[in-house]
Amino acid sequence: MAGEGVGPDGAGTRVGIVSCLELSRRFGEGEAAVDALRGVTLDFPKGELTAIVGPSGSGKSTLMHLLAGLDRPTGGQAWIDGVEVTALDDKGLTALRREKLGFVFQFFNLVPVLDAAENVELPLRIAGADVDTGWRDRLLDTVGLADRATHRPAELSGGQQQRVAIARALIARPAVVFADEPTGNLDSKSGSGILELLRTSVDEFGQTVVIVTHDPKVAAYADRVIVLADGQVAADRRVSGEDDVIGLMRDL
């Protein structure tokens, strides 16, 4: 059951930095059709870390892709920072992702020929925007790589590369950062460090972060956990630790 007070209001006013209304996604047609997402309505307040969890095939990655404009729904609407994502054409979606979104994926996706500082700056360079070097340096210091700014990805560990990816996701001061299994390729120590950085981005910078994961340990860093099952919201609650998350998932 969804958490009380969650979701866009009946008048259509968005109350969160990210929201969706009756969002659905069907793959295929006829008897072979699969409903990956079925009428999901949610709201994500500014300045919080939310974890979307669920087993494989529950619809959690589909939900993230629709919210971020990486895929188009077969029904429903989604908004980011007051912009209706589901009404944009391809050019508009590209602009939205560039201006309002940050991404952290399981694979770091750094450019091998660029050093850490240049990889962090890349979204702004691509957009033709000025680089605030003070903010860039603060981000590199926050992720613990101030002394590695001139190192290329091959000279960094996996955990360090993911730290660069987080700084890159934050450089444009996005409305929201989407993180899809951000610790999936890291050992437990490096993974914990990455999650602490994402937590710091919320607590110190007021960033809004949405993490997709199957791991209760990852979800335990969140303010709120949304559990998906069979393409629908099965639970939506604030949490206080890993045991709380495990209990929430076990009770389904």
Buried (B, 14 or more C-beta within 10 A) or exposed (E): EBBEEBBBEEEEEBBBBBBBBBBBBBEEEEEEEEBBBBBBBBBBBBEBBBBBBBEEBBBBBBBBBBBBBBBBBBBBBBBBBEBEBBEBEEEBBEBBBBBBBBBBBBEBEBEEEBBBBBBBBBBBEEEEBEBBEEBBBBBBEBBBBBEBBEBBBEEBEBBBBBBBBBBBBBBBEBBBBBBBBBBBBBEEEBBBBBBEBBBBBBEEEEBBBBBBBBBBBBBBBBBBBBBBBBBBBBBBBEBEEBEBBBEBBEEE
